Amino acid sequence: MTVEPLPLTGERTVPGIAEENYWFRRHEAAYLDLVRHCVGAVVLEAGCGEGYGAALIAGHAARVVALDYDELTAAHAHRAYPELAVLRGNLATLPLRGASVDVVANLQVIEHLWDQEGFLAECARVLRPGGRLLVTTPNRITFSPGRDTPLNPFHTRELAPAELRELLAGAGLRVELLAGLRHGPALRALDGRFGGSIIDAQVAVVVGGGTWPDDLLAAVSSVRAEDFEITTDDLDASLDLVAVAVRP
C-alpha cells in the first residue's frame, strides 16, 4: 500500500524529501544514538510526528506506542508504520496508566509545548522505576541566538543546556546524560563551502522563496546521519541538546 507523505509545514521533518534531508538526518542521528536504551523495552514515543523515529525504535524494542495530538499525523503514522501502536492524545495528559513503560522518547518535541513542566511530570508518572526519558531539543543558544522568542514560529520555548537540566531535575528525574549534537568533519567542510554555515544557506533559500541552487541541493541531499557527532564537550556550542534522565 502506498501512503501519501505528510505535507511539509515547518513544524516537523519528514523523510524522503531532498530539500529536507539535512534536518531529517540531524534528527535521525539522535534516534540512532539513543535507540540502545530501547532494546527489549516498552517504549512510548510522546510526539511521534511522521512516525519514522518510532518505527526505527520498533526494530529494537518489545513494543512501541506512538502518540501524537494531531489527527492527520496520527492517522498517517498508523497507515505508514503498521508495526506501531498509534494513539491520538494530548501530551499534557498522557493516556497511559502510571509506571507502565520502560522508556519515554521525546525527540524534537518539548520546544513545541506550552507546559513543559507538566509534560515532564507526566513522563515521570508513566515511567517505571528505573525507566528512562530520552529528550532532544534545539539548543536555544545556537538555534535562536540573541532572541527573546524562538526563531521557529512553531516553538513556544527553547532551552539552553542548564535550563533543560533544571527542568528534568525539577520533575524528580536524575539526569544520566546531557550531551550535544554538532557537525562532524564532513558537515564542517560543507559549512566552509557555503559561507560558514550550511544551515544559514538553507534558511536563506527558504526565507527568500527562491529556487535551490544545484550545488546546495546536492550538498543537502548528501548529508547522512553519520555526519553528526554527539558529545558532552562544550554544550553551549551544540546544535541540539541530547538528554537521558532516569526515574528513581
Disulfide bonds with the S-S distance in Angstrom:
none
